[in-house]
Amino acid sequence: MPNLTVTIPTSLAAILNDAVSRRTSSVDSFVIAALSQYFKEDRHRAYQISTSAALVQGVSEGAISSQNLLANGNFGLGTFEHLDGEMVVLDGNIYQARGDGSVQHRLDDFQVPFAVVSQFQVDENFEARDIGSLLDLERVCDPHRESDNLFYALRVDGFFEHLHTRAVKAASDGARLLAATQMQSEFYFKGIEGTLVCIWSPRYSSSFSIPGYHFHFISKDRTKGGHVLDCAAKALRVGIQMLSEYDVRFPQTGSFIKTDLTVDTSRDLQKAE
């Protein structure tokens, strides 16, 4: 990406540096997000690295740097090299929920094999009440999606009566996603506050994205997380962002180049999810 050198007032620099320090993010991420919001750019844009089909086939080497990912979005989800845990991107920070139950705030610059992010800007806020299951939450969110042919990012905040998550353990090189999920760890939390990060994708996108609702969780204290399998809550706050621009970037090296991606992986993806 192009480099930009600018001179800004000392007072503004102090505010920027303080925000970067508090969120332990990067100056690049803040400036890109601020400029995008000012010019109304990227408001409805998703940025994805690699494809779900490649991930299912075992293509899990890093393809871009995490700093590059954050420069293109401050909200989203994905995975890590060799499927080592579940990725949550929230407020410009990356969290790694591992199969041993730990959660790490990743401050280093590392390689990402698959992720989807957006510069999260809410188009609509609403409440979800009396949620008895993950399916209930999906049904409440459905009417707020104006089309089944567009993509959406959803942020869900609140107190969960119970939450069921999973995290995949690191797999060997080339391990297929379905095989890796057979080694996943599952976690059950009661009375926990936190955030669900979700990307909703249309059914036609199954060759490159994950159709339907895809939720990852991070607790308020950032010590628990994972891919969401079920949940229950009395009241949740939901923000939704419509995504009509979808930017998919393909790895230019590694096994992605030679893997047969003509195979229909939709059934394996559904089982893994």
MIDOSE-1310 file (N, C-alpha, C; in nm, 2 decimals, decimal comma, always signed):
residues 273
mpnl	+0,08/-0,12/+0,00/+0,00/+0,00/+0,00/+0,09/+0,12/+0,00; +0,04/+0,24/-0,05/+0,11/+0,36/-0,06/+0,14/+0,41/+0,08; +0,26/+0,48/+0,10/+0,29/+0,55/+0,22/+0,25/+0,69/+0,22; +0,20/+0,75/+0,33/+0,16/+0,89/+0,34/+0,23/+0,95/+0,45
tvti	+0,30/+1,07/+0,43/+0,36/+1,14/+0,53/+0,29/+1,28/+0,55; +0,24/+1,30/+0,67/+0,16/+1,42/+0,69/+0,21/+1,49/+0,82; +0,18/+1,62/+0,84/+0,21/+1,69/+0,96/+0,08/+1,72/+1,03; +0,07/+1,69/+1,16/-0,05/+1,71/+1,23/-0,02/+1,79/+1,36
ptsl	-0,12/+1,86/+1,42/-0,10/+1,93/+1,54/-0,06/+1,84/+1,65; +0,02/+1,89/+1,75/+0,07/+1,81/+1,86/-0,05/+1,76/+1,94; -0,15/+1,84/+1,96/-0,27/+1,80/+2,04/-0,34/+1,68/+1,97; -0,35/+1,68/+1,84/-0,41/+1,56/+1,77/-0,32/+1,44/+1,78
aail	-0,19/+1,46/+1,77/-0,10/+1,35/+1,78/-0,11/+1,28/+1,92; -0,12/+1,37/+2,02/-0,14/+1,31/+2,16/-0,26/+1,23/+2,17; -0,37/+1,27/+2,11/-0,50/+1,20/+2,11/-0,48/+1,07/+2,04; -0,42/+1,07/+1,92/-0,40/+0,95/+1,84/-0,31/+0,85/+1,92
ndav	-0,20/+0,90/+1,97/-0,11/+0,81/+2,04/-0,17/+0,75/+2,17; -0,26/+0,83/+2,23/-0,33/+0,78/+2,35/-0,42/+0,67/+2,31; -0,50/+0,69/+2,20/-0,59/+0,59/+2,15/-0,52/+0,46/+2,11; -0,41/+0,47/+2,04/-0,33/+0,36/+2,00/-0,28/+0,28/+2,12
srrt	-0,24/+0,35/+2,23/-0,19/+0,29/+2,35/-0,30/+0,21/+2,42; -0,41/+0,28/+2,43/-0,52/+0,22/+2,51/-0,58/+0,09/+2,44; -0,59/+0,10/+2,31/-0,64/-0,02/+2,24/-0,53/-0,11/+2,19; -0,41/-0,08/+2,22/-0,29/-0,16/+2,17/-0,31/-0,20/+2,02
ssvd	-0,34/-0,10/+1,94/-0,36/-0,12/+1,80/-0,24/-0,05/+1,73; -0,26/-0,02/+1,60/-0,15/+0,05/+1,53/-0,20/+0,18/+1,48; -0,11/+0,27/+1,46/-0,14/+0,40/+1,40/-0,21/+0,39/+1,26; -0,15/+0,30/+1,18/-0,21/+0,27/+1,05/-0,35/+0,24/+1,05
sfvi	-0,39/+0,15/+1,14/-0,53/+0,10/+1,15/-0,62/+0,22/+1,19; -0,58/+0,31/+1,29/-0,66/+0,42/+1,33/-0,68/+0,52/+1,21; -0,57/+0,55/+1,15/-0,57/+0,65/+1,04/-0,66/+0,61/+0,92; -0,64/+0,48/+0,88/-0,72/+0,43/+0,77/-0,87/+0,43/+0,81
aals	-0,90/+0,39/+0,93/-1,04/+0,38/+0,97/-1,10/+0,53/+0,98; -1,02/+0,62/+1,03/-1,07/+0,76/+1,04/-1,09/+0,82/+0,90; -0,99/+0,80/+0,81/-1,01/+0,85/+0,67/-1,12/+0,79/+0,60; -1,14/+0,66/+0,62/-1,25/+0,59/+0,55/-1,38/+0,64/+0,60
qyfk	-1,39/+0,67/+0,73/-1,52/+0,72/+0,78/-1,54/+0,86/+0,73; -1,44/+0,94/+0,73/-1,45/+1,08/+0,68/-1,50/+1,09/+0,54; -1,44/+1,01/+0,45/-1,48/+1,01/+0,31/-1,59/+0,91/+0,28; -1,64/+0,85/+0,38/-1,75/+0,75/+0,36/-1,70/+0,64/+0,27
edrh	-1,58/+0,61/+0,27/-1,52/+0,49/+0,20/-1,53/+0,37/+0,28; -1,54/+0,26/+0,22/-1,53/+0,13/+0,28/-1,65/+0,11/+0,39; -1,75/+0,19/+0,38/-1,86/+0,17/+0,48/-1,93/+0,04/+0,46; -1,94/+0,00/+0,34/-2,01/-0,13/+0,31/-1,92/-0,23/+0,25
rayq	-1,79/-0,23/+0,28/-1,69/-0,32/+0,22/-1,64/-0,42/+0,32; -1,64/-0,55/+0,27/-1,58/-0,66/+0,34/-1,44/-0,69/+0,28; -1,35/-0,73/+0,36/-1,22/-0,77/+0,31/-1,19/-0,91/+0,35; -1,16/-1,00/+0,26/-1,13/-1,14/+0,29/-1,00/-1,19/+0,24
ists	-0,93/-1,27/+0,31/-0,81/-1,33/+0,26/-0,84/-1,48/+0,25; -0,80/-1,53/+0,13/-0,82/-1,67/+0,09/-0,97/-1,71/+0,08; -1,00/-1,84/+0,08/-1,14/-1,88/+0,06/-1,17/-1,99/+0,16; -1,30/-2,01/+0,19/-1,35/-2,12/+0,27/-1,32/-2,25/+0,21
aalv	-1,33/-2,26/+0,08/-1,30/-2,39/+0,01/-1,16/-2,43/+0,03; -1,07/-2,33/+0,02/-0,93/-2,36/+0,04/-0,90/-2,41/+0,18; -0,96/-2,34/+0,28/-0,95/-2,38/+0,42/-1,00/-2,52/+0,44; -1,11/-2,56/+0,38/-1,16/-2,69/+0,40/-1,07/-2,79/+0,34
qgvs	-1,00/-2,76/+0,23/-0,91/-2,85/+0,17/-0,77/-2,86/+0,24; -0,75/-2,78/+0,34/-0,63/-2,79/+0,42/-0,53/-2,68/+0,39; -0,57/-2,58/+0,31/-0,48/-2,47/+0,29/-0,48/-2,37/+0,41; -0,39/-2,38/+0,50/-0,39/-2,31/+0,62/-0,26/-2,24/+0,65
egai	-0,18/-2,21/+0,55/-0,06/-2,13/+0,57/-0,09/-1,99/+0,57; -0,01/-1,91/+0,64/-0,03/-1,76/+0,64/-0,02/-1,70/+0,50; -0,11/-1,60/+0,47/-0,11/-1,54/+0,34/-0,08/-1,39/+0,34; -0,13/-1,32/+0,45/-0,10/-1,18/+0,46/-0,07/-1,16/+0,61
ssqn	-0,01/-1,04/+0,64/+0,03/-1,01/+0,77/-0,10/-0,96/+0,85; -0,09/-0,98/+0,98/-0,20/-0,93/+1,06/-0,22/-0,78/+1,06; -0,11/-0,71/+1,04/-0,12/-0,56/+1,03/-0,19/-0,52/+0,91; -0,16/-0,59/+0,80/-0,23/-0,57/+0,67/-0,38/-0,59/+0,69
llan	-0,41/-0,70/+0,76/-0,55/-0,73/+0,78/-0,62/-0,62/+0,86; -0,56/-0,57/+0,97/-0,62/-0,47/+1,05/-0,63/-0,33/+0,97; -0,54/-0,31/+0,87/-0,55/-0,19/+0,79/-0,67/-0,19/+0,71; -0,73/-0,31/+0,69/-0,85/-0,32/+0,60/-0,98/-0,35/+0,68
gnfg	-0,97/-0,36/+0,81/-1,09/-0,38/+0,89/-1,06/-0,39/+1,04; -1,15/-0,34/+1,12/-1,13/-0,35/+1,27/-1,23/-0,44/+1,33; -1,30/-0,52/+1,25/-1,41/-0,61/+1,31/-1,42/-0,73/+1,22; -1,42/-0,85/+1,28/-1,44/-0,97/+1,19/-1,39/-1,10/+1,26
lgtf	-1,37/-1,20/+1,18/-1,33/-1,33/+1,24/-1,25/-1,41/+1,14; -1,19/-1,52/+1,18/-1,11/-1,60/+1,10/-1,04/-1,71/+1,17; -0,92/-1,75/+1,13/-0,85/-1,85/+1,20/-0,70/-1,82/+1,19; -0,61/-1,91/+1,24/-0,47/-1,88/+1,25/-0,40/-1,99/+1,17
ehld	-0,27/-1,98/+1,15/-0,19/-2,08/+1,07/-0,22/-2,22/+1,13; -0,24/-2,31/+1,04/-0,26/-2,45/+1,08/-0,38/-2,47/+1,17; -0,48/-2,38/+1,15/-0,61/-2,38/+1,22/-0,59/-2,38/+1,38; -0,49/-2,31/+1,42/-0,46/-2,30/+1,56/-0,55/-2,20/+1,64
gemv	-0,68/-2,24/+1,65/-0,77/-2,16/+1,73/-0,86/-2,07/+1,64; -0,95/-2,00/+1,71/-1,05/-1,92/+1,65/-1,01/-1,77/+1,66; -1,03/-1,69/+1,56/-0,99/-1,55/+1,56/-1,11/-1,46/+1,58; -1,09/-1,37/+1,67/-1,19/-1,26/+1,69/-1,13/-1,13/+1,67
vldg	-1,18/-1,05/+1,58/-1,13/-0,91/+1,55/-1,23/-0,82/+1,60; -1,20/-0,74/+1,71/-1,29/-0,65/+1,77/-1,22/-0,52/+1,81; -1,28/-0,41/+1,77/-1,23/-0,28/+1,80/-1,08/-0,26/+1,76; -1,04/-0,33/+1,64/-0,91/-0,31/+1,59/-0,81/-0,40/+1,66
niyq	-0,85/-0,50/+1,74/-0,76/-0,59/+1,81/-0,79/-0,73/+1,77; -0,69/-0,81/+1,77/-0,70/-0,96/+1,73/-0,68/-1,04/+1,85; -0,78/-1,13/+1,88/-0,78/-1,23/+1,99/-0,77/-1,37/+1,93; -0,70/-1,46/+2,00/-0,68/-1,59/+1,95/-0,74/-1,69/+2,07
argd	-0,85/-1,75/+2,04/-0,91/-1,85/+2,13/-0,86/-1,99/+2,10; -0,78/-2,05/+2,18/-0,71/-2,17/+2,15/-0,79/-2,29/+2,20; -0,75/-2,41/+2,15/-0,81/-2,53/+2,19/-0,79/-2,57/+2,34; -0,69/-2,51/+2,40/-0,66/-2,54/+2,54/-0,75/-2,45/+2,64
gsvq	-0,83/-2,36/+2,58/-0,92/-2,28/+2,65/-0,86/-2,14/+2,68; -0,74/-2,12/+2,64/-0,68/-1,98/+2,67/-0,71/-1,89/+2,56; -0,71/-1,76/+2,59/-0,73/-1,65/+2,49/-0,61/-1,56/+2,49; -0,55/-1,53/+2,38/-0,43/-1,44/+2,37/-0,47/-1,32/+2,29
hrld	-0,43/-1,21/+2,34/-0,44/-1,08/+2,26/-0,31/-1,07/+2,18; -0,33/-1,09/+2,05/-0,21/-1,09/+1,96/-0,17/-0,95/+1,92; -0,05/-0,92/+1,98/+0,01/-0,78/+1,95/+0,12/-0,79/+1,85; +0,16/-0,91/+1,82/+0,27/-0,93/+1,72/+0,22/-0,92/+1,58
dfqv	+0,31/-0,91/+1,48/+0,27/-0,91/+1,34/+0,29/-1,05/+1,29; +0,18/-1,12/+1,26/+0,19/-1,26/+1,22/+0,12/-1,28/+1,09; +0,13/-1,40/+1,03/+0,07/-1,43/+0,91/-0,07/-1,50/+0,93; -0,17/-1,45/+0,85/-0,31/-1,49/+0,86/-0,35/-1,58/+0,74
pfav	-0,40/-1,70/+0,76/-0,44/-1,78/+0,64/-0,58/-1,76/+0,59; -0,67/-1,72/+0,68/-0,81/-1,69/+0,64/-0,88/-1,60/+0,74; -0,94/-1,49/+0,69/-1,02/-1,40/+0,78/-1,11/-1,32/+0,69; -1,21/-1,26/+0,76/-1,31/-1,17/+0,69/-1,32/-1,05/+0,79
vsqf	-1,30/-0,93/+0,74/-1,31/-0,81/+0,83/-1,38/-0,70/+0,76; -1,43/-0,60/+0,84/-1,49/-0,48/+0,78/-1,45/-0,37/+0,87; -1,46/-0,24/+0,82/-1,45/-0,13/+0,91/-1,59/-0,11/+0,96; -1,62/-0,16/+1,09/-1,75/-0,17/+1,14/-1,82/-0,04/+1,16
qvde	-1,93/-0,01/+1,09/-2,01/+0,11/+1,11/-2,15/+0,07/+1,11; -2,22/+0,09/+1,22/-2,36/+0,03/+1,23/-2,45/+0,11/+1,14; -2,53/+0,03/+1,07/-2,64/+0,09/+0,99/-2,77/+0,09/+1,07; -2,79/-0,01/+1,17/-2,91/-0,02/+1,25/-2,87/-0,09/+1,38
nfea	-2,94/-0,04/+1,49/-2,93/-0,10/+1,62/-3,06/-0,16/+1,66; -3,07/-0,28/+1,72/-3,19/-0,33/+1,77/-3,16/-0,42/+1,89; -3,27/-0,46/+1,96/-3,26/-0,55/+2,07/-3,31/-0,69/+2,04; -3,24/-0,79/+2,09/-3,28/-0,93/+2,08/-3,32/-0,98/+2,22
rdig	-3,45/-1,02/+2,24/-3,50/-1,05/+2,37/-3,54/-1,20/+2,37; -3,53/-1,26/+2,49/-3,58/-1,39/+2,52/-3,51/-1,49/+2,42; -3,38/-1,49/+2,42/-3,31/-1,58/+2,33/-3,28/-1,71/+2,40; -3,34/-1,82/+2,35/-3,32/-1,95/+2,42/-3,22/-2,04/+2,35
slld	-3,18/-1,99/+2,23/-3,08/-2,07/+2,15/-3,02/-1,99/+2,05; -2,91/-2,04/+1,98/-2,85/-1,96/+1,88/-2,94/-1,95/+1,76; -3,03/-2,05/+1,74/-3,13/-2,04/+1,63/-3,23/-1,92/+1,66; -3,27/-1,91/+1,78/-3,35/-1,79/+1,82/-3,29/-1,66/+1,78
lerv	-3,16/-1,65/+1,81/-3,09/-1,52/+1,78/-3,09/-1,50/+1,63; -3,06/-1,60/+1,56/-3,06/-1,59/+1,41/-3,19/-1,54/+1,36; -3,30/-1,60/+1,41/-3,44/-1,56/+1,37/-3,47/-1,42/+1,40; -3,42/-1,37/+1,52/-3,44/-1,23/+1,55/-3,37/-1,14/+1,45
cdph	-3,25/-1,18/+1,41/-3,17/-1,10/+1,32/-3,22/-1,10/+1,18; -3,28/-1,21/+1,14/-3,32/-1,23/+1,00/-3,40/-1,11/+0,94; -3,50/-1,05/+1,01/-3,58/-0,94/+0,95/-3,50/-0,81/+0,93; -3,38/-0,80/+0,99/-3,30/-0,68/+0,98/-3,20/-0,69/+0,87
resd	-3,20/-0,80/+0,80/-3,12/-0,82/+0,68/-3,22/-0,79/+0,56; -3,19/-0,69/+0,48/-3,29/-0,65/+0,38/-3,28/-0,74/+0,26; -3,18/-0,82/+0,25/-3,17/-0,91/+0,13/-3,09/-1,04/+0,17; -3,13/-1,15/+0,11/-3,05/-1,27/+0,12/-2,93/-1,28/+0,02
nlfy	-2,91/-1,17/-0,05/-2,81/-1,17/-0,16/-2,69/-1,08/-0,12; -2,70/-1,01/-0,01/-2,59/-0,93/+0,04/-2,52/-0,99/+0,16; -2,41/-0,93/+0,20/-2,34/-0,98/+0,32/-2,37/-0,88/+0,43; -2,35/-0,93/+0,56/-2,37/-0,85/+0,67/-2,27/-0,88/+0,78
alrv	-2,23/-0,77/+0,86/-2,16/-0,79/+0,98/-2,25/-0,75/+1,10; -2,24/-0,84/+1,20/-2,33/-0,81/+1,32/-2,24/-0,82/+1,44; -2,27/-0,72/+1,53/-2,20/-0,72/+1,66/-2,31/-0,74/+1,77; -2,30/-0,84/+1,86/-2,40/-0,87/+1,96/-2,33/-0,85/+2,10
dgff	-2,38/-0,76/+2,18/-2,32/-0,74/+2,31/-2,43/-0,77/+2,42; -2,38/-0,83/+2,53/-2,47/-0,85/+2,64/-2,43/-0,96/+2,74; -2,52/-0,99/+2,83/-2,50/-1,09/+2,93/-2,57/-1,22/+2,88; -2,49/-1,33/+2,88/-2,54/-1,46/+2,83/-2,56/-1,55/+2,95
ehlh	-2,68/-1,61/+2,96/-2,71/-1,70/+3,07/-2,63/-1,83/+3,05; -2,61/-1,87/+2,93/-2,52/-1,98/+2,90/-2,47/-1,96/+2,76; -2,35/-2,02/+2,74/-2,28/-2,00/+2,61/-2,20/-2,13/+2,58; -2,21/-2,19/+2,46/-2,14/-2,31/+2,42/-2,05/-2,27/+2,31
trav	-1,92/-2,29/+2,32/-1,83/-2,26/+2,22/-1,73/-2,37/+2,19; -1,66/-2,36/+2,08/-1,55/-2,46/+2,05/-1,43/-2,39/+2,00; -1,32/-2,45/+2,00/-1,19/-2,40/+1,95/-1,11/-2,52/+1,89; -1,07/-2,50/+1,77/-1,00/-2,61/+1,70/-0,85/-2,60/+1,75
kaas	-0,79/-2,72/+1,77/-0,65/-2,73/+1,81/-0,56/-2,72/+1,68; -0,44/-2,68/+1,70/-0,35/-2,67/+1,59/-0,34/-2,81/+1,52; -0,34/-2,81/+1,38/-0,34/-2,93/+1,31/-0,21/-2,94/+1,23; -0,18/-3,06/+1,18/-0,06/-3,08/+1,10/-0,07/-3,01/+0,96
dgar	+0,04/-2,98/+0,90/+0,04/-2,92/+0,77/-0,05/-2,99/+0,67; -0,14/-2,92/+0,61/-0,23/-2,98/+0,50/-0,35/-3,05/+0,56; -0,37/-3,05/+0,69/-0,49/-3,12/+0,75/-0,62/-3,05/+0,70; -0,71/-3,13/+0,66/-0,84/-3,07/+0,61/-0,92/-3,02/+0,74
llaa	-1,00/-2,93/+0,71/-1,08/-2,86/+0,82/-1,17/-2,96/+0,89; -1,24/-3,05/+0,82/-1,33/-3,15/+0,88/-1,25/-3,24/+0,98; -1,13/-3,28/+0,94/-1,05/-3,37/+1,02/-1,01/-3,29/+1,15; -0,97/-3,16/+1,13/-0,92/-3,08/+1,24/-1,03/-3,06/+1,34
tqmq	-1,16/-3,04/+1,30/-1,26/-3,01/+1,39/-1,30/-3,14/+1,47; -1,25/-3,25/+1,43/-1,28/-3,37/+1,51/-1,19/-3,37/+1,64; -1,09/-3,28/+1,64/-1,00/-3,27/+1,76/-1,03/-3,14/+1,84; -1,15/-3,08/+1,81/-1,18/-2,95/+1,87/-1,21/-2,97/+2,02
sefy	-1,19/-2,87/+2,10/-1,23/-2,86/+2,24/-1,36/-2,78/+2,25; -1,45/-2,82/+2,34/-1,58/-2,75/+2,36/-1,58/-2,69/+2,50; -1,64/-2,57/+2,51/-1,65/-2,50/+2,64/-1,79/-2,46/+2,67; -1,83/-2,47/+2,79/-1,96/-2,43/+2,84/-1,94/-2,32/+2,95
fkgi	-2,00/-2,20/+2,92/-1,99/-2,09/+3,01/-2,13/-2,05/+3,06; -2,14/-2,02/+3,19/-2,27/-1,97/+3,25/-2,25/-1,83/+3,31; -2,35/-1,75/+3,28/-2,35/-1,61/+3,34/-2,22/-1,54/+3,30; -2,21/-1,51/+3,17/-2,09/-1,45/+3,11/-2,13/-1,33/+3,02
egtl	-2,06/-1,22/+3,04/-2,08/-1,11/+2,96/-1,97/-1,10/+2,85; -2,02/-1,05/+2,73/-1,92/-1,04/+2,62/-1,98/-1,00/+2,49; -1,91/-1,03/+2,38/-1,95/-0,99/+2,25/-1,94/-1,10/+2,15; -2,05/-1,11/+2,07/-2,04/-1,20/+1,95/-2,01/-1,12/+1,83
vciw	-1,91/-1,17/+1,76/-1,87/-1,11/+1,63/-1,92/-1,20/+1,52; -2,00/-1,15/+1,42/-2,06/-1,23/+1,32/-2,05/-1,18/+1,18; -2,03/-1,27/+1,09/-2,04/-1,24/+0,95/-2,15/-1,33/+0,89; -2,25/-1,27/+0,82/-2,35/-1,34/+0,75/-2,32/-1,34/+0,61
spry	-2,33/-1,46/+0,54/-2,30/-1,47/+0,40/-2,41/-1,54/+0,33; -2,44/-1,50/+0,20/-2,55/-1,57/+0,12/-2,51/-1,71/+0,09; -2,61/-1,79/+0,06/-2,59/-1,93/+0,02/-2,50/-1,94/-0,10; -2,52/-1,85/-0,20/-2,44/-1,87/-0,32/-2,29/-1,85/-0,30
sssf	-2,25/-1,80/-0,18/-2,11/-1,77/-0,16/-2,03/-1,89/-0,11; -2,09/-2,01/-0,11/-2,02/-2,12/-0,04/-1,89/-2,16/-0,09; -1,86/-2,12/-0,22/-1,72/-2,16/-0,27/-1,61/-2,07/-0,22; -1,65/-1,96/-0,16/-1,54/-1,87/-0,11/-1,57/-1,82/+0,04
sipg	-1,69/-1,82/+0,08/-1,72/-1,78/+0,22/-1,80/-1,89/+0,29; -1,84/-1,86/+0,41/-1,92/-1,95/+0,50/-2,06/-1,91/+0,50; -2,15/-1,98/+0,43/-2,29/-1,93/+0,42/-2,36/-1,93/+0,56; -2,45/-1,83/+0,57/-2,53/-1,82/+0,69/-2,46/-1,74/+0,80
yhfh	-2,51/-1,75/+0,92/-2,45/-1,68/+1,03/-2,32/-1,75/+1,08; -2,22/-1,68/+1,11/-2,09/-1,74/+1,16/-2,05/-1,65/+1,28; -2,07/-1,70/+1,40/-2,05/-1,63/+1,52/-1,92/-1,67/+1,59; -1,84/-1,58/+1,63/-1,73/-1,60/+1,73/-1,76/-1,52/+1,85
fisk	-1,71/-1,56/+1,97/-1,73/-1,50/+2,10/-1,60/-1,46/+2,16; -1,61/-1,34/+2,23/-1,50/-1,30/+2,32/-1,56/-1,24/+2,45; -1,52/-1,28/+2,56/-1,58/-1,23/+2,69/-1,53/-1,09/+2,71; -1,60/-1,02/+2,80/-1,57/-0,88/+2,83/-1,43/-0,87/+2,89
drtk	-1,39/-0,97/+2,97/-1,26/-0,96/+3,03/-1,15/-1,02/+2,94; -1,19/-1,06/+2,82/-1,10/-1,11/+2,71/-1,02/-1,23/+2,75; -1,09/-1,32/+2,84/-1,02/-1,44/+2,88/-1,09/-1,57/+2,83; -1,20/-1,56/+2,76/-1,28/-1,67/+2,71/-1,33/-1,64/+2,57
gghv	-1,34/-1,74/+2,49/-1,39/-1,72/+2,35/-1,40/-1,84/+2,28; -1,43/-1,83/+2,14/-1,44/-1,94/+2,06/-1,55/-1,93/+1,95; -1,56/-2,03/+1,87/-1,67/-2,04/+1,77/-1,80/-2,07/+1,84; -1,90/-2,00/+1,82/-2,03/-2,02/+1,90/-2,11/-2,13/+1,84
ldca	-2,15/-2,23/+1,93/-2,23/-2,34/+1,89/-2,38/-2,32/+1,94; -2,39/-2,25/+2,06/-2,52/-2,22/+2,11/-2,51/-2,11/+2,22; -2,63/-2,05/+2,25/-2,63/-1,95/+2,35/-2,77/-1,92/+2,40; -2,78/-1,85/+2,51/-2,91/-1,81/+2,57/-2,89/-1,68/+2,64
akal	-2,99/-1,59/+2,63/-2,98/-1,46/+2,69/-3,12/-1,40/+2,70; -3,14/-1,31/+2,80/-3,27/-1,25/+2,82/-3,28/-1,12/+2,73; -3,17/-1,05/+2,71/-3,17/-0,93/+2,63/-3,03/-0,90/+2,58; -3,02/-0,88/+2,45/-2,89/-0,85/+2,38/-2,90/-0,73/+2,29
rvgi	-2,79/-0,66/+2,28/-2,79/-0,54/+2,19/-2,72/-0,58/+2,06; -2,78/-0,55/+1,95/-2,73/-0,59/+1,82/-2,71/-0,47/+1,73; -2,59/-0,47/+1,67/-2,57/-0,37/+1,56/-2,54/-0,44/+1,43; -2,60/-0,39/+1,32/-2,58/-0,46/+1,20/-2,53/-0,37/+1,09
qmls	-2,44/-0,42/+1,01/-2,38/-0,34/+0,90/-2,40/-0,42/+0,77; -2,46/-0,35/+0,67/-2,47/-0,42/+0,54/-2,34/-0,41/+0,46; -2,30/-0,52/+0,39/-2,18/-0,52/+0,32/-2,21/-0,55/+0,17; -2,20/-0,45/+0,09/-2,23/-0,47/-0,06/-2,11/-0,48/-0,14
eydv	-1,99/-0,45/-0,09/-1,87/-0,47/-0,16/-1,79/-0,58/-0,09; -1,74/-0,67/-0,17/-1,67/-0,79/-0,11/-1,54/-0,80/-0,18; -1,43/-0,78/-0,11/-1,29/-0,78/-0,17/-1,22/-0,91/-0,12; -1,20/-1,00/-0,21/-1,14/-1,13/-0,18/-1,00/-1,13/-0,23
rfpq	-0,90/-1,15/-0,15/-0,76/-1,16/-0,19/-0,71/-1,30/-0,18; -0,64/-1,35/-0,29/-0,60/-1,49/-0,29/-0,45/-1,50/-0,26; -0,41/-1,60/-0,19/-0,27/-1,62/-0,16/-0,19/-1,64/-0,30; -0,07/-1,59/-0,31/+0,00/-1,60/-0,44/+0,11/-1,70/-0,43
tgsf	+0,13/-1,76/-0,31/+0,23/-1,86/-0,29/+0,17/-1,98/-0,21; +0,25/-2,08/-0,18/+0,21/-2,19/-0,10/+0,11/-2,29/-0,16; +0,05/-2,37/-0,08/-0,04/-2,48/-0,13/-0,16/-2,43/-0,20; -0,20/-2,30/-0,18/-0,32/-2,25/-0,25/-0,30/-2,26/-0,40
iktd	-0,18/-2,24/-0,45/-0,16/-2,23/-0,59/-0,19/-2,36/-0,66; -0,16/-2,48/-0,59/-0,17/-2,61/-0,66/-0,28/-2,69/-0,61; -0,35/-2,65/-0,50/-0,46/-2,73/-0,45/-0,58/-2,73/-0,55; -0,64/-2,84/-0,57/-0,76/-2,86/-0,65/-0,88/-2,79/-0,58
ltvd	-0,92/-2,67/-0,62/-1,03/-2,60/-0,56/-1,16/-2,62/-0,64; -1,16/-2,71/-0,74/-1,28/-2,74/-0,81/-1,37/-2,84/-0,74; -1,32/-2,90/-0,63/-1,40/-2,99/-0,55/-1,51/-2,92/-0,47; -1,63/-2,98/-0,47/-1,74/-2,92/-0,39/-1,72/-2,95/-0,25
tsrd	-1,69/-2,85/-0,17/-1,65/-2,86/-0,03/-1,77/-2,82/+0,06; -1,89/-2,79/+0,01/-2,00/-2,73/+0,08/-2,04/-2,83/+0,19; -2,05/-2,96/+0,16/-2,09/-3,06/+0,26/-2,00/-3,07/+0,38; -1,87/-3,07/+0,35/-1,76/-3,08/+0,45/-1,77/-2,95/+0,54
lqka	-1,79/-2,84/+0,47/-1,79/-2,71/+0,54/-1,91/-2,71/+0,64; -2,02/-2,75/+0,59/-2,14/-2,75/+0,68/-2,12/-2,84/+0,80; -2,06/-2,96/+0,78/-2,03/-3,05/+0,90/-1,93/-2,98/+0,99; -1,83/-2,92/+0,94/-1,73/-2,86/+1,02/-1,78/-2,74/+1,10
e	-1,87/-2,67/+1,05/-1,93/-2,55/+1,12/-2,04/-2,59/+1,22
